[in-house]
Amino acid sequence: MKTIAFLLAVAVFAGCAHGPATGPTRLKVGERAPVFLLNEMRTDEQIDAGRAFRNNMATVVVIWSMTCPTCREALLECERVYQKYNKQTVLFLGVNFDKENLNGIRAFLKSEGITFPIVWDPRARATRAYRALDYTFSAFVVDRDGQLKLVQYDHPPNLELLLAQSIDRTIAEALKGTAGEKR
């Protein structure tokens, strides 16, 4: 009986760590990305995700929590990809959904050298819209039309490669569309 209870506890814990088996359906590639209006944590500048999508060839939305040790590594990976594309029209938008410890989050971002914009979502409105509340880390690539090009729940071992490939494809599609418009 103790073994069954232990296995059930492990299964429940594992389900929480890797997302629910049931609940709201995940977003899918090709769907419209939810838009949000939140304040950047360090500057208090209001960030309009819809405008960001329209003004950039690709926008990477990264949803994360400080309670997740792998999220910290994932943010560093995102920062490396951000630095690679920093001079192009690619925007990274981090969304932190912790309810408190804003100063601790800011200190972490500064100490780790995370430079892309991070908005604070203490009511988890954007996080819920992206159906990412049950995950400690999620990443999405959005094109300038607001269409999801990559949907990644949880932190994969090859995050940098996945992001770079999706960003490259999204930029290529945007450039191809721009060339077609000029004809």
C-alpha positions as YAML, in Angstrom:
chain: A
units: angstrom
residues:
- id: 1
  name: MET
  ca: [0.00, 0.00, 0.00]
- id: 2
  name: LYS
  ca: [2.86, 2.40, 0.84]
- id: 3
  name: THR
  ca: [4.44, 1.61, -2.52]
- id: 4
  name: ILE
  ca: [1.23, 2.52, -4.37]
- id: 5
  name: ALA
  ca: [0.89, 5.77, -2.39]
- id: 6
  name: PHE
  ca: [4.54, 6.61, -3.11]
- id: 7
  name: LEU
  ca: [4.11, 5.91, -6.85]
- id: 8
  name: LEU
  ca: [0.97, 8.05, -6.95]
- id: 9
  name: ALA
  ca: [2.79, 10.90, -5.21]
- id: 10
  name: VAL
  ca: [5.68, 10.63, -7.67]
- id: 11
  name: ALA
  ca: [3.25, 10.62, -10.61]
- id: 12
  name: VAL
  ca: [1.43, 13.69, -9.31]
- id: 13
  name: PHE
  ca: [4.71, 15.53, -8.66]
- id: 14
  name: ALA
  ca: [6.06, 14.61, -12.09]
- id: 15
  name: GLY
  ca: [2.84, 15.82, -13.71]
- id: 16
  name: CYS
  ca: [3.21, 19.20, -11.99]
- id: 17
  name: ALA
  ca: [6.82, 19.52, -13.05]
- id: 18
  name: HIS
  ca: [6.11, 18.74, -16.70]
- id: 19
  name: GLY
  ca: [2.64, 20.13, -17.19]
- id: 20
  name: PRO
  ca: [-0.77, 18.68, -16.61]
- id: 21
  name: ALA
  ca: [-2.11, 15.57, -18.27]
- id: 22
  name: THR
  ca: [-5.47, 17.32, -18.52]
- id: 23
  name: GLY
  ca: [-6.62, 20.90, -18.38]
- id: 24
  name: PRO
  ca: [-6.57, 23.63, -20.97]
- id: 25
  name: THR
  ca: [-5.25, 22.58, -24.32]
- id: 26
  name: ARG
  ca: [-1.85, 23.82, -25.31]
- id: 27
  name: LEU
  ca: [-1.40, 26.48, -27.94]
- id: 28
  name: LYS
  ca: [-0.33, 25.16, -31.33]
- id: 29
  name: VAL
  ca: [1.89, 26.39, -34.14]
- id: 30
  name: GLY
  ca: [-0.21, 28.42, -36.59]
- id: 31
  name: GLU
  ca: [-2.58, 29.81, -33.96]
- id: 32
  name: ARG
  ca: [-2.71, 33.52, -33.11]
- id: 33
  name: ALA
  ca: [-0.46, 34.47, -30.24]
- id: 34
  name: PRO
  ca: [-2.19, 36.11, -27.31]
- id: 35
  name: VAL
  ca: [-1.33, 39.79, -26.87]
- id: 36
  name: PHE
  ca: [-0.70, 41.47, -23.56]
- id: 37
  name: LEU
  ca: [0.12, 44.85, -22.09]
- id: 38
  name: LEU
  ca: [2.50, 44.62, -19.11]
- id: 39
  name: ASN
  ca: [5.25, 46.71, -17.52]
- id: 40
  name: GLU
  ca: [8.94, 45.95, -17.96]
- id: 41
  name: MET
  ca: [10.44, 45.00, -14.59]
- id: 42
  name: ARG
  ca: [13.51, 47.22, -14.70]
- id: 43
  name: THR
  ca: [12.26, 50.33, -16.49]
- id: 44
  name: ASP
  ca: [8.51, 50.19, -15.75]
- id: 45
  name: GLU
  ca: [7.98, 50.89, -19.49]
- id: 46
  name: GLN
  ca: [4.68, 49.52, -20.73]
- id: 47
  name: ILE
  ca: [5.21, 46.76, -23.32]
- id: 48
  name: ASP
  ca: [2.47, 46.10, -25.86]
- id: 49
  name: ALA
  ca: [3.02, 42.59, -27.23]
- id: 50
  name: GLY
  ca: [0.76, 43.18, -30.26]
- id: 51
  name: ARG
  ca: [2.83, 46.19, -31.29]
- id: 52
  name: ALA
  ca: [6.02, 44.21, -30.66]
- id: 53
  name: PHE
  ca: [4.81, 41.45, -32.98]
- id: 54
  name: ARG
  ca: [4.00, 43.93, -35.76]
- id: 55
  name: ASN
  ca: [7.29, 45.84, -35.41]
- id: 56
  name: ASN
  ca: [9.64, 42.84, -35.49]
- id: 57
  name: MET
  ca: [10.24, 40.01, -37.93]
- id: 58
  name: ALA
  ca: [10.14, 37.64, -34.97]
- id: 59
  name: THR
  ca: [9.28, 38.00, -31.30]
- id: 60
  name: VAL
  ca: [10.30, 35.36, -28.78]
- id: 61
  name: VAL
  ca: [8.01, 35.20, -25.75]
- id: 62
  name: VAL
  ca: [9.66, 33.41, -22.83]
- id: 63
  name: ILE
  ca: [7.47, 32.63, -19.80]
- id: 64
  name: TRP
  ca: [9.32, 31.66, -16.63]
- id: 65
  name: SER
  ca: [9.36, 31.55, -12.84]
- id: 66
  name: MET
  ca: [12.16, 32.16, -10.32]
- id: 67
  name: THR
  ca: [11.05, 29.04, -8.44]
- id: 68
  name: CYS
  ca: [12.40, 26.90, -11.26]
- id: 69
  name: PRO
  ca: [16.17, 26.19, -11.23]
- id: 70
  name: THR
  ca: [16.16, 25.07, -14.89]
- id: 71
  name: CYS
  ca: [14.44, 28.34, -15.86]
- id: 72
  name: ARG
  ca: [17.53, 30.21, -14.79]
- id: 73
  name: GLU
  ca: [19.66, 28.17, -17.20]
- id: 74
  name: ALA
  ca: [16.98, 28.53, -19.89]
- id: 75
  name: LEU
  ca: [17.09, 32.33, -19.49]
- id: 76
  name: LEU
  ca: [20.86, 32.29, -19.98]
- id: 77
  name: GLU
  ca: [20.35, 30.25, -23.15]
- id: 78
  name: CYS
  ca: [17.73, 32.76, -24.33]
- id: 79
  name: GLU
  ca: [20.15, 35.62, -23.60]
- id: 80
  name: ARG
  ca: [22.79, 33.97, -25.81]
- id: 81
  name: VAL
  ca: [20.29, 33.64, -28.67]
- id: 82
  name: TYR
  ca: [19.09, 37.21, -28.05]
- id: 83
  name: GLN
  ca: [22.66, 38.49, -28.36]
- id: 84
  name: LYS
  ca: [23.05, 36.63, -31.65]
- id: 85
  name: TYR
  ca: [19.96, 38.31, -33.15]
- id: 86
  name: ASN
  ca: [20.18, 41.60, -31.24]
- id: 87
  name: LYS
  ca: [20.99, 43.72, -34.31]
- id: 88
  name: GLN
  ca: [18.14, 42.28, -36.39]
- id: 89
  name: THR
  ca: [14.44, 42.96, -35.95]
- id: 90
  name: VAL
  ca: [14.01, 40.17, -33.42]
- id: 91
  name: LEU
  ca: [12.66, 40.95, -29.96]
- id: 92
  name: PHE
  ca: [12.77, 38.75, -26.90]
- id: 93
  name: LEU
  ca: [10.10, 39.36, -24.27]
- id: 94
  name: GLY
  ca: [10.43, 37.54, -20.98]
- id: 95
  name: VAL
  ca: [7.28, 37.14, -18.90]
- id: 96
  name: ASN
  ca: [7.81, 36.40, -15.21]
- id: 97
  name: PHE
  ca: [4.71, 35.19, -13.39]
- id: 98
  name: ASP
  ca: [6.00, 35.12, -9.80]
- id: 99
  name: LYS
  ca: [3.61, 36.87, -7.44]
- id: 100
  name: GLU
  ca: [6.25, 38.49, -5.26]
- id: 101
  name: ASN
  ca: [9.96, 39.16, -4.79]
- id: 102
  name: LEU
  ca: [10.24, 41.72, -7.57]
- id: 103
  name: ASN
  ca: [13.52, 43.04, -6.13]
- id: 104
  name: GLY
  ca: [14.96, 39.52, -5.99]
- id: 105
  name: ILE
  ca: [14.00, 38.92, -9.62]
- id: 106
  name: ARG
  ca: [15.58, 42.21, -10.67]
- id: 107
  name: ALA
  ca: [18.77, 41.33, -8.76]
- id: 108
  name: PHE
  ca: [18.90, 37.93, -10.47]
- id: 109
  name: LEU
  ca: [18.46, 39.47, -13.93]
- id: 110
  name: LYS
  ca: [21.25, 41.96, -13.23]
- id: 111
  name: SER
  ca: [23.65, 39.40, -11.75]
- id: 112
  name: GLU
  ca: [23.15, 36.99, -14.65]
- id: 113
  name: GLY
  ca: [23.39, 39.68, -17.33]
- id: 114
  name: ILE
  ca: [19.91, 39.11, -18.76]
- id: 115
  name: THR
  ca: [19.41, 42.16, -20.98]
- id: 116
  name: PHE
  ca: [16.26, 41.46, -22.98]
- id: 117
  name: PRO
  ca: [13.01, 43.00, -21.69]
- id: 118
  name: ILE
  ca: [11.26, 41.12, -18.90]
- id: 119
  name: VAL
  ca: [7.69, 42.01, -18.01]
- id: 120
  name: TRP
  ca: [6.08, 41.14, -14.71]
- id: 121
  name: ASP
  ca: [2.81, 39.20, -14.79]
- id: 122
  name: PRO
  ca: [1.91, 38.78, -11.08]
- id: 123
  name: ARG
  ca: [-1.76, 38.07, -11.89]
- id: 124
  name: ALA
  ca: [-0.64, 35.54, -14.54]
- id: 125
  name: ARG
  ca: [-2.99, 36.95, -17.18]
- id: 126
  name: ALA
  ca: [-0.51, 36.63, -20.05]
- id: 127
  name: THR
  ca: [0.77, 33.35, -18.63]
- id: 128
  name: ARG
  ca: [-2.76, 31.92, -18.60]
- id: 129
  name: ALA
  ca: [-3.46, 33.27, -22.11]
- id: 130
  name: TYR
  ca: [-0.42, 31.32, -23.32]
- id: 131
  name: ARG
  ca: [-1.71, 28.32, -21.35]
- id: 132
  name: ALA
  ca: [1.64, 28.18, -19.58]
- id: 133
  name: LEU
  ca: [0.61, 28.48, -15.92]
- id: 134
  name: ASP
  ca: [1.19, 24.78, -15.28]
- id: 135
  name: TYR
  ca: [4.74, 24.98, -16.62]
- id: 136
  name: THR
  ca: [7.71, 26.71, -15.05]
- id: 137
  name: PHE
  ca: [9.18, 27.57, -18.44]
- id: 138
  name: SER
  ca: [7.67, 28.01, -21.90]
- id: 139
  name: ALA
  ca: [8.92, 29.63, -25.11]
- id: 140
  name: PHE
  ca: [7.05, 30.85, -28.17]
- id: 141
  name: VAL
  ca: [8.22, 32.40, -31.45]
- id: 142
  name: VAL
  ca: [5.71, 34.77, -33.02]
- id: 143
  name: ASP
  ca: [5.86, 36.30, -36.51]
- id: 144
  name: ARG
  ca: [4.92, 39.89, -37.36]
- id: 145
  name: ASP
  ca: [1.37, 38.79, -38.17]
- id: 146
  name: GLY
  ca: [0.96, 37.47, -34.64]
- id: 147
  name: GLN
  ca: [1.08, 33.82, -35.68]
- id: 148
  name: LEU
  ca: [2.81, 31.26, -33.48]
- id: 149
  name: LYS
  ca: [5.81, 29.71, -35.25]
- id: 150
  name: LEU
  ca: [7.20, 27.76, -32.28]
- id: 151
  name: VAL
  ca: [5.40, 26.48, -29.21]
- id: 152
  name: GLN
  ca: [7.64, 24.92, -26.56]
- id: 153
  name: TYR
  ca: [6.33, 24.01, -23.12]
- id: 154
  name: ASP
  ca: [9.02, 23.11, -20.58]
- id: 155
  name: HIS
  ca: [12.77, 23.51, -21.04]
- id: 156
  name: PRO
  ca: [14.13, 21.24, -23.79]
- id: 157
  name: PRO
  ca: [17.81, 20.25, -23.77]
- id: 158
  name: ASN
  ca: [18.36, 21.96, -27.15]
- id: 159
  name: LEU
  ca: [16.57, 25.27, -26.50]
- id: 160
  name: GLU
  ca: [19.19, 27.47, -28.19]
- id: 161
  name: LEU
  ca: [19.06, 25.42, -31.38]
- id: 162
  name: LEU
  ca: [15.24, 25.27, -31.42]
- id: 163
  name: LEU
  ca: [14.95, 29.04, -30.98]
- id: 164
  name: ALA
  ca: [17.63, 29.84, -33.57]
- id: 165
  name: GLN
  ca: [16.07, 27.53, -36.18]
- id: 166
  name: SER
  ca: [12.59, 28.93, -35.60]
- id: 167
  name: ILE
  ca: [13.81, 32.54, -35.66]
- id: 168
  name: ASP
  ca: [15.76, 31.90, -38.89]
- id: 169
  name: ARG
  ca: [12.68, 30.35, -40.56]
- id: 170
  name: THR
  ca: [10.46, 33.19, -39.34]
- id: 171
  name: ILE
  ca: [12.88, 35.85, -40.64]
- id: 172
  name: ALA
  ca: [13.20, 34.05, -43.99]
- id: 173
  name: GLU
  ca: [9.40, 33.93, -44.33]
- id: 174
  name: ALA
  ca: [9.14, 37.63, -43.44]
- id: 175
  name: LEU
  ca: [11.81, 38.56, -45.98]
- id: 176
  name: LYS
  ca: [10.16, 36.41, -48.64]
- id: 177
  name: GLY
  ca: [6.82, 38.10, -47.92]
- id: 178
  name: THR
  ca: [8.44, 41.55, -48.08]
- id: 179
  name: ALA
  ca: [10.09, 40.73, -51.43]
- id: 180
  name: GLY
  ca: [6.72, 39.57, -52.79]
- id: 181
  name: GLU
  ca: [5.03, 42.78, -51.65]
- id: 182
  name: LYS
  ca: [7.56, 44.94, -53.51]
- id: 183
  name: ARG
  ca: [6.86, 43.34, -56.89]
...
